[in-house]
């Protein structure tokens, strides 16, 4: 079984709903978070970046839609 968490926003390139990681990075980049919110989200994203590396696959060129396997 595969599971992907998405937002209500549709990505212009893929025409798929944007994932929660896209939203998180957009929030970090936008500069609208308080210092505390930014720090908390940055810590979480750092953990995900270390713990869930981007899959190596020939079609990954900076944009892709990934589905995680649920055991």
C-alpha positions in Angstrom: 0.0 0.0 0.0 1.2 3.5 -0.7 0.3 6.7 1.1 1.0 10.3 0.2 0.0 13.3 2.3 -1.1 16.3 0.2 -2.5 19.8 0.4 -5.4 21.3 -1.5 -3.0 23.3 -3.7 -2.4 21.9 -7.2 1.1 22.0 -8.6 1.3 23.8 -11.9 4.0 21.5 -13.4 2.7 18.1 -12.4 -1.0 18.9 -12.1 -0.9 16.9 -8.9 -1.8 18.1 -5.5 1.3 19.5 -3.7 2.7 17.4 -0.9 3.2 18.4 2.6 7.0 18.8 2.1 6.5 21.3 -0.7 4.2 23.3 1.7 6.8 23.1 4.5 9.6 24.4 2.2 7.4 27.2 0.9 6.6 28.2 4.5 10.3 28.3 5.4 11.1 30.4 2.3 8.2 32.8 2.6 9.4 34.4 5.8 5.9 34.6 7.4 6.7 32.3 10.3 7.6 33.5 13.8 11.2 32.7 14.9 9.9 29.9 17.0 7.7 28.4 14.2 10.6 28.7 11.8 13.0 27.0 14.2 10.6 24.1 14.9 9.8 23.5 11.2 13.5 23.8 10.2 14.4 21.1 12.9 11.7 18.8 11.5 12.8 19.3 7.9 16.4 18.7 8.9 15.3 15.4 10.5 13.4 14.3 7.4 16.3 15.3 5.1 18.7 13.1 7.1 16.2 10.2 7.8 14.4 10.1 4.4 16.9 10.8 1.6 15.6 11.6 -1.8 15.3 8.3 -3.8 17.8 7.8 -6.5 16.0 7.2 -9.7 16.8 8.1 -13.3 13.7 10.3 -13.7 14.4 12.4 -10.7 15.6 15.8 -12.0 14.5 18.2 -9.2 10.8 17.6 -9.5 8.9 14.4 -8.9 5.9 13.0 -7.1 6.8 10.3 -4.6 4.6 7.9 -2.8 5.9 6.3 0.4 5.4 2.6 1.1 3.4 1.8 4.2 4.3 -1.5 5.9 
